[in-house]
Amino acid sequence: MKQFYTVTEYADMLAPEWLAARINYCSIKFVYCIIDGAEKLKGVRIDGQIAKIGDTISFDGKRLSVERR
């Protein structure tokens, strides 16, 4: 069963369990940027690919992949 998650501004706080369990800060990492002194989420990096806000992350039971808008 394939699961999908669309990246939002609050993905670091509201990530589904299957994504949060795989964050190891090496291959899966949240990318932030500083805008006007505030830290905002820019996207999620998965094995060198960046899923920006609005992109979809899919999980098929073995691996994660990024689908662009």
C-alpha positions as CSV (number, residue, x, y, z in Angstrom):
1,M,0.0,0.0,0.0
2,K,1.5,3.3,-1.1
3,Q,1.2,6.2,1.3
4,F,1.4,9.9,0.3
5,Y,2.2,13.1,2.2
6,T,2.1,16.6,0.8
7,V,4.8,18.8,2.3
8,T,3.4,21.9,4.1
9,E,4.9,24.7,6.1
10,Y,4.4,22.7,9.3
11,A,5.8,19.3,8.1
12,D,8.4,19.3,10.9
13,M,5.6,19.3,13.5
14,L,2.9,17.3,11.7
15,A,4.9,14.7,9.8
16,P,3.2,11.3,9.6
17,E,4.7,8.4,11.6
18,W,6.2,6.6,8.6
19,L,8.2,9.8,7.7
20,A,9.1,10.9,11.3
21,A,10.5,7.4,12.1
22,R,13.0,7.6,9.2
23,I,14.5,11.0,9.9
24,N,18.1,10.3,10.8
25,Y,19.6,13.8,9.9
26,C,21.8,12.2,7.2
27,S,19.7,10.9,4.4
28,I,16.3,12.5,5.5
29,K,16.5,16.0,6.8
30,F,14.4,19.1,7.2
31,V,15.9,22.1,5.4
32,Y,15.3,25.6,6.9
33,C,15.9,29.1,5.8
34,I,16.0,32.3,7.7
35,I,13.6,35.0,6.5
36,D,13.5,38.3,8.4
37,G,15.0,36.7,11.5
38,A,12.4,33.9,11.5
39,E,13.3,30.3,10.7
40,K,11.0,28.8,8.2
41,L,10.8,25.3,6.6
42,K,12.1,25.3,3.1
43,G,11.6,21.6,2.4
44,V,12.6,18.0,3.2
45,R,15.8,16.5,1.8
46,I,15.6,12.8,0.9
47,D,18.8,11.2,-0.5
48,G,19.9,14.4,-2.3
49,Q,16.4,15.4,-3.6
50,I,14.6,18.2,-2.0
51,A,10.8,18.1,-1.7
52,K,9.7,21.7,-1.5
53,I,6.5,22.9,0.0
54,G,3.6,21.6,-2.1
55,D,5.5,18.5,-3.4
56,T,4.4,15.0,-2.5
57,I,6.5,12.4,-0.7
58,S,5.4,8.8,-1.3
59,F,6.3,5.7,0.7
60,D,5.8,2.2,-0.8
61,G,6.9,0.2,2.2
62,K,10.6,0.1,1.3
63,R,11.7,3.5,0.0
64,L,10.7,7.1,-0.1
65,S,10.4,9.1,-3.3
66,V,9.6,12.7,-4.2
67,E,6.9,13.7,-6.7
68,R,7.0,17.3,-8.0
69,R,3.9,19.5,-8.2
